[in-house]
Structures are given as structure tokens and as C-alpha cells.
Amino acid sequence: MLRAGLLAIFLGHLGIHWFYLKFNAKGIINIVLTLVCLLFTFLLVFLSWLTFLGLATIWVYNIVIAIKIFAGKQNDADGKALR
């Protein structure tokens, strides 16, 4: 449980915690959303506040997932409780 929560906090933008919990599709979606936000940041500098908002939203979402993990509310892909 500790590993998954720390991964969500520190590497959440890369979706590493989802791969650790065996939710591969969620991990790929997390990576794609982060890359899209970063791509828009570099290509559309004049809309950088929107992409910052997107990255901030992903970060807040990962903090919420970390809180769920630490609280014991998040199971792995097999439905087993984290230890």
C-alpha cells in the first residue's frame, strides 16, 4: 500500500501507480493525457494556462488516488485489498 501511494504522489503523472496496481489501460490513459498536455504546452504557448490547468488537474487526481490508496479504499486489478 505504501509503495502504490508513494508512486501515485511522486510519479502519478506517468501513471506508474496504475501499472503497479495492474490497471494497464488506466496507466496508458494517464501517460497519454500527460503527453497531450505537455505537447500543447510546447506547441501552443499562448494557451499554456489551459495546459497548466490540465496538468494541475491530473496532479490533483493522482493525489486523490494516493489518498484512496492510503485509506485502503483502492484495490488492485484482481480486486484484492492492498497490503
Residue frames as a rotation matrix with the C-alpha (Angstrom) as fourth column:
MET 1
0.571 0.821 0.000 0.00
0.821 -0.571 0.000 0.00
0.000 0.000 -1.000 0.00
LEU 2
0.430 -0.481 -0.764 2.81
0.189 -0.780 0.597 2.39
-0.883 -0.401 -0.244 0.87
ARG 3
-0.626 -0.724 0.289 4.60
0.400 0.020 0.916 1.81
-0.670 0.689 0.277 -2.44
ALA 4
-0.236 0.620 0.749 1.47
0.954 0.000 0.301 2.38
0.187 0.785 -0.591 -4.51
GLY 5
0.742 0.545 -0.389 0.62
0.633 -0.761 0.143 5.57
-0.218 -0.352 -0.910 -2.62
LEU 6
0.137 -0.785 -0.603 4.12
0.083 -0.598 0.797 6.99
-0.987 -0.160 -0.016 -2.97
LEU 7
-0.688 -0.321 0.651 4.17
0.629 0.182 0.756 6.11
-0.361 0.930 0.077 -6.66
ALA 8
0.241 0.869 0.432 0.87
0.954 -0.294 0.057 7.97
0.176 0.398 -0.900 -7.08
ILE 9
0.757 0.025 -0.653 2.28
0.317 -0.888 0.333 11.05
-0.572 -0.459 -0.680 -5.37
PHE 10
0.051 -0.891 -0.450 5.72
-0.199 -0.451 0.870 11.23
-0.979 0.045 -0.200 -6.98
LEU 11
-0.920 -0.391 -0.016 5.24
-0.106 0.211 0.972 9.50
-0.376 0.896 -0.235 -10.36
GLY 12
-0.166 0.966 0.199 1.49
0.341 0.245 -0.907 9.85
-0.925 -0.083 -0.370 -10.74
HIS 13
0.264 0.258 -0.930 1.73
-0.649 -0.665 -0.369 11.96
-0.713 0.701 -0.008 -13.88
LEU 14
-0.570 -0.518 -0.637 3.35
-0.818 0.427 0.384 8.97
0.073 0.741 -0.668 -15.60
GLY 15
0.431 0.879 -0.204 0.70
-0.828 0.475 0.297 6.56
0.358 0.041 0.933 -14.36
ILE 16
-0.525 -0.746 -0.409 3.25
-0.498 0.659 -0.563 4.28
0.690 -0.092 -0.718 -12.71
HIS 17
-0.706 0.295 0.644 0.94
-0.589 0.261 -0.765 3.56
-0.394 -0.919 -0.011 -9.79
TRP 18
0.416 0.890 -0.185 -1.69
-0.845 0.304 -0.440 2.19
-0.336 0.340 0.879 -12.18
PHE 19
0.231 -0.418 -0.879 0.83
-0.575 0.670 -0.470 -0.21
0.785 0.613 -0.086 -13.69
TYR 20
-0.802 -0.544 0.246 1.90
-0.490 0.366 -0.791 -1.23
0.340 -0.755 -0.560 -10.18
LEU 21
-0.407 0.752 0.519 -1.76
-0.581 0.225 -0.782 -1.99
-0.705 -0.620 0.345 -9.35
LYS 22
-0.777 -0.032 0.629 -2.11
0.362 0.794 0.488 -3.91
-0.515 0.607 -0.605 -12.68
PHE 23
0.487 0.865 -0.120 -4.51
0.404 -0.344 -0.848 -1.40
-0.775 0.364 -0.517 -14.25
ASN 24
-0.461 -0.816 0.348 -2.55
0.672 -0.065 0.738 -1.14
-0.579 0.574 0.579 -17.51
ALA 25
-0.033 0.514 0.857 -5.26
0.904 -0.350 0.245 0.65
0.426 0.783 -0.454 -19.51
LYS 26
0.907 0.355 -0.228 -5.56
0.422 -0.778 0.465 3.37
-0.012 -0.518 -0.855 -16.85
GLY 27
0.200 -0.923 -0.329 -1.77
0.405 -0.228 0.886 3.73
-0.892 -0.310 0.328 -16.82
ILE 28
-0.520 -0.363 0.773 -1.65
0.843 -0.068 0.534 4.20
-0.141 0.929 0.341 -20.59
ILE 29
0.419 0.749 0.514 -4.51
0.758 -0.600 0.256 6.72
0.500 0.282 -0.819 -20.48
ASN 30
0.800 -0.176 -0.574 -2.69
0.363 -0.620 0.695 8.65
-0.478 -0.765 -0.432 -17.75
ILE 31
-0.266 -0.963 0.035 0.51
0.541 -0.119 0.833 8.77
-0.798 0.241 0.553 -19.79
VAL 32
-0.347 0.189 0.919 -1.34
0.908 -0.178 0.380 9.85
0.235 0.966 -0.110 -22.96
LEU 33
0.743 0.667 0.064 -3.18
0.618 -0.719 0.317 12.65
0.257 -0.196 -0.946 -21.14
THR 34
0.511 -0.637 -0.577 0.07
0.295 -0.500 0.814 13.93
-0.807 -0.587 -0.068 -19.65
LEU 35
-0.505 -0.747 0.432 1.83
0.653 -0.004 0.758 13.82
-0.565 0.665 0.489 -23.02
VAL 36
0.062 0.613 0.788 -1.06
0.910 -0.359 0.208 15.63
0.410 0.704 -0.580 -24.72
CYS 37
0.903 0.257 -0.345 -0.95
0.402 -0.791 0.461 18.39
-0.154 -0.555 -0.817 -22.10
LEU 38
0.128 -0.942 -0.312 2.83
0.274 -0.269 0.923 18.70
-0.953 -0.204 0.224 -22.47
LEU 39
-0.433 -0.235 0.870 2.55
0.885 0.072 0.460 18.72
-0.171 0.969 0.176 -26.27
PHE 40
0.508 0.698 0.505 0.04
0.739 -0.654 0.161 21.55
0.443 0.291 -0.848 -26.14
THR 41
0.730 -0.312 -0.608 2.29
0.323 -0.626 0.710 23.40
-0.602 -0.714 -0.356 -23.71
PHE 42
-0.296 -0.955 -0.028 5.18
0.359 -0.138 0.923 23.36
-0.885 0.263 0.383 -26.18
LEU 43
-0.544 0.100 0.833 3.17
0.838 0.016 0.546 23.88
0.041 0.995 -0.093 -29.38
LEU 44
0.217 0.738 0.639 0.60
0.528 -0.639 0.559 26.41
0.821 0.216 -0.528 -28.22
VAL 45
-0.688 -0.602 -0.404 2.47
0.660 -0.287 -0.695 28.68
0.302 -0.745 0.595 -25.87
PHE 46
-0.768 0.420 0.483 -0.33
-0.402 -0.904 0.148 31.23
0.499 -0.080 0.863 -25.96
LEU 47
0.392 0.917 -0.078 -2.70
-0.513 0.288 0.809 28.63
0.764 -0.277 0.583 -24.45
SER 48
-0.498 -0.719 -0.485 -0.21
-0.023 0.571 -0.821 27.47
0.867 -0.397 -0.301 -21.84
TRP 49
-0.674 0.299 0.675 -2.55
-0.738 -0.255 -0.625 28.40
-0.014 -0.920 0.393 -18.98
LEU 50
0.456 0.871 -0.183 -5.06
-0.877 0.474 0.074 25.84
0.151 0.126 0.980 -20.30
THR 51
0.335 -0.399 -0.853 -2.46
-0.074 0.892 -0.446 23.09
0.939 0.212 0.269 -20.44
PHE 52
-0.779 -0.546 0.308 -1.21
-0.311 -0.090 -0.946 24.08
0.544 -0.833 -0.100 -17.00
LEU 53
-0.136 0.832 0.538 -4.79
-0.984 -0.049 -0.173 23.63
-0.117 -0.552 0.825 -15.83
GLY 54
0.651 0.348 -0.674 -4.84
-0.528 0.846 -0.073 20.18
0.545 0.404 0.735 -17.46
LEU 55
-0.206 -0.822 -0.531 -1.59
0.055 0.533 -0.845 19.14
0.977 -0.203 -0.065 -15.78
ALA 56
-0.763 -0.013 0.646 -2.77
-0.606 -0.334 -0.722 20.52
0.225 -0.942 0.247 -12.45
THR 57
0.313 0.944 0.099 -5.99
-0.946 0.301 0.119 18.53
0.083 -0.131 0.988 -12.80
ILE 58
0.465 -0.242 -0.851 -4.02
-0.120 0.936 -0.332 15.33
0.877 0.257 0.406 -13.45
TRP 59
-0.637 -0.769 0.043 -1.85
-0.099 0.026 -0.995 16.08
0.764 -0.638 -0.093 -10.40
VAL 60
-0.444 0.558 0.702 -4.88
-0.896 -0.267 -0.355 16.65
-0.011 -0.786 0.618 -8.14
TYR 61
0.597 0.672 -0.438 -6.49
-0.700 0.703 0.124 13.47
0.391 0.232 0.891 -9.47
ASN 62
0.103 -0.650 -0.753 -3.36
0.083 0.760 -0.645 11.48
0.991 0.004 0.132 -8.59
ILE 63
-0.812 -0.319 0.490 -3.26
-0.417 -0.272 -0.868 12.98
0.410 -0.908 0.088 -5.09
VAL 64
0.092 0.925 0.368 -6.88
-0.996 0.091 0.021 11.87
-0.014 -0.369 0.929 -4.60
ILE 65
0.633 0.067 -0.771 -5.94
-0.288 0.945 -0.154 8.37
0.718 0.320 0.618 -5.78
ALA 66
-0.464 -0.862 -0.201 -2.99
-0.022 0.238 -0.971 8.38
0.885 -0.446 -0.130 -3.35
ILE 67
-0.578 0.340 0.741 -5.35
-0.814 -0.305 -0.495 9.30
0.058 -0.889 0.453 -0.50
LYS 68
0.560 0.810 -0.173 -7.67
-0.806 0.581 0.111 6.47
0.190 0.077 0.979 -1.54
ILE 69
0.251 -0.558 -0.791 -4.72
-0.043 0.810 -0.585 4.06
0.967 0.181 0.179 -1.56
PHE 70
-0.765 -0.604 0.222 -3.52
-0.205 -0.099 -0.974 5.15
0.611 -0.790 -0.048 1.89
ALA 71
-0.328 0.733 0.596 -7.08
-0.939 -0.187 -0.288 4.93
-0.099 -0.654 0.750 3.24
GLY 72
-0.819 -0.063 0.570 -7.41
-0.104 0.994 -0.040 1.36
-0.564 -0.092 -0.821 1.94
LYS 73
0.188 0.969 -0.162 -10.24
-0.299 -0.101 -0.949 2.19
-0.935 0.227 0.271 -0.49
GLN 74
0.331 -0.155 -0.931 -8.32
-0.944 -0.061 -0.326 1.23
-0.006 0.986 -0.166 -3.67
ASN 75
0.572 -0.117 0.812 -7.97
-0.076 0.978 0.194 -2.42
-0.817 -0.173 0.551 -4.68
ASP 76
-0.624 -0.756 -0.199 -5.66
-0.344 0.037 0.938 -3.87
-0.702 0.654 -0.283 -7.28
ALA 77
-0.447 0.439 -0.780 -6.93
-0.879 -0.053 0.474 -5.11
0.167 0.897 0.409 -10.67
ASP 78
-0.705 0.164 -0.690 -7.67
0.076 0.985 0.156 -8.55
0.705 0.058 -0.706 -9.22
GLY 79
0.329 0.898 0.292 -9.97
-0.173 -0.246 0.954 -7.00
0.928 -0.364 0.075 -6.59
LYS 80
0.233 -0.339 -0.911 -7.59
0.858 0.513 0.028 -7.78
0.458 -0.788 0.411 -3.75
ALA 81
0.997 0.069 -0.034 -7.01
0.076 -0.819 0.569 -5.28
0.012 -0.570 -0.822 -0.96
LEU 82
0.345 -0.925 0.161 -3.57
-0.161 -0.227 -0.960 -3.71
0.925 0.305 -0.228 -0.88
ARG 83
0.761 -0.184 -0.622 -1.20
0.635 0.406 0.657 -4.72
0.132 -0.895 0.426 1.90
